[in-house]
Amino acid sequence: MKKKIIELIKILGFGVDELVITISLTIGVFDSIEWDRIDDSVYLHMFKEDIDMSFDFEDLSEEDQLKVYSILSVIYN
């Protein structure tokens, strides 16, 4: 699933590795999704005041991973 997400980020980001998008999941509402080229990981970010909380995509439940994929797929199509 991660590889599919990375491809969607590449396509939707037009060369930028982070998409600013609101994504509501069971563990909270995220403000962006980022592909880190260096460690080849996908992170979701929550911004609260001056704090950036990052969550690894692979740590999400299978249901939440599928929801992220569905959201990005709808935008792409």
N, C-alpha and C positions, 0 to 999 in steps of 0.2 A: 504494500500500500504506500509506503514511504516514497518509493521511486515514482509512482504515479503522481503523488502530491508535488514532488520536486519538479516534474515535467510541467505540471499546471502552473506552478509558481514562475518557472522560466518563461512560459508562454504569456501569462497574464501580466508579468512584471516588465516585459519589454526590456530585458537586460538588467533590471533591478531585482535584487534577491529578497526583497521584503514587500509584502502587500499590506497596506493599511486597510483593514476590513474588520467589521464587527462579526464575531462568530460566537454564538451562544451554544455552550455545551453543558453537560450535566455538572461539571465542576466549576463552571463560572462563565463569564462573558470575556472573550479575548478581543484585543484591539488590533492585532496584527499577526501575520504568520511569516516566518523567515526561513530561508534555506541558508545554512552556514556552509559555504563551499569548503572551508578548511577541514572541518570534521565530518562533512557530508551528513549533517543532521538537520532536522526541521524543528523549529521552536515556535511556540505560540507565546505571545506577550500580552500581559495585562498591565495597563498603566494606571496607577493610583497615585495622584499628586505627583511627587518627584521620584516615585519608586517604579522600577521596571521589573515585574515578576515574569520569569521565563519558565516555560514548561516544555519538556521534550515530547514531541509528537508520539514517539514510540511508547511513552509511559501512559498515554491515554487508553481508555477502554476501546475495544474493537468497535463498539457502537459509536463512540465519539469520533474515532478515526474515519469511519464510514460517513458520518455527518459532515466532517470537514471536506472529505472528497466530494460528496454530493453538492455542497455549497459552491466549491470552486468549479466543479463541472458545469453547474447551471450557469455560472457567470461566463465560462468559456463558450458554451453553446449558445 
